[in-house]
Amino acid sequence: MEEDLASNIGFIMGNKQRQRIVQVLGSKGKMASEKIAKVEHLPLLPVKKLLEEMAKRKIVSEEGGVWCLTESGLEIEKEMKKRT
């Protein structure tokens, strides 16, 4: 479990856009991909791709077009706050 968390932290920390998505979901809660793209001033297609990549690692989950952090995602967000 710890190994997965460390691996996922590296996965998120290695990409500024992934970091921004985790931060916005952590601070603002559940959001549609279009809203994430608008808030973070990022193109929609890359945001959707990044969300899908993070969903495969169980960092985020989607229900009815709305994305949120999973338990793992929340742990990663806490760790990111410690490191900044």
N, C-alpha and C positions, 0 to 999 in steps of 0.2 A: 504493500500500500504506500509506504513512504517513498519507495522507489518510483512508483507511478507519479506521485505528487511532485517529486524533484524533476522528473522527466517533463511533466506538463508545465512546471514553472519555467524551465528552460525553453520549452516550446513557445510559451507566451512572451517571455522576456526577450526572445530573439527577434521579435517583430513588433515594431512600434504600433502598427495598426491593430494587431491582436491586443496589445496592451491597452490601447484606447477603448476598444470594444469591451474588454473586461472591466475597465474603470467606469465606463458610462453605465453598464448594466449593474455594477456594484453600487454606484451612487444614486442612480435614478430608478432602478428596478426594471421590471418587465417592459419590453419595447419591441415593436415591429422592426424588421431590418431596414425599412425605408426611413423610419424615425432615427435609428442609430446612424445611418448614412448622413442624414440631414444635420443632426446634432454635432457629429464629428467632422463634418465637411469632407466626407469621403465618397467616392463613387459607389453606387449601389451594388453593381455586380461583384466587385472585389469584396465588399462587406458580406454579401451572401455566401461567397466562396469561403471566406474566413470563418463565418459562423458554422458552415457545414463541416469544415475541418475540425473546429473546436468541438462540435457535437459528436464527431466520431471518437474523440478522446474523452467524451462525457464531461466537458468543461461547461458547456451550455446545453440547454434543451429548448425545444420549440413545441408550442402547442397552439394550434389555431392561428399560425402566423406570428405569434408573439414569442420572443426569446427571453430567457432568463438564465442566470448562473445556477449551476448545480451545486451540491455540497462541495465538490472538488473545486469548482470555479470560485466559490466563496473563500475557500482556503487559499487559493492562488491570489485572490484579490487582497486578502489580509497580508500575505507574504510580500506582495508588491508594495503595499503601504509601508511595511517595515523597512524595505530597501530604499525608499526614496526620502 
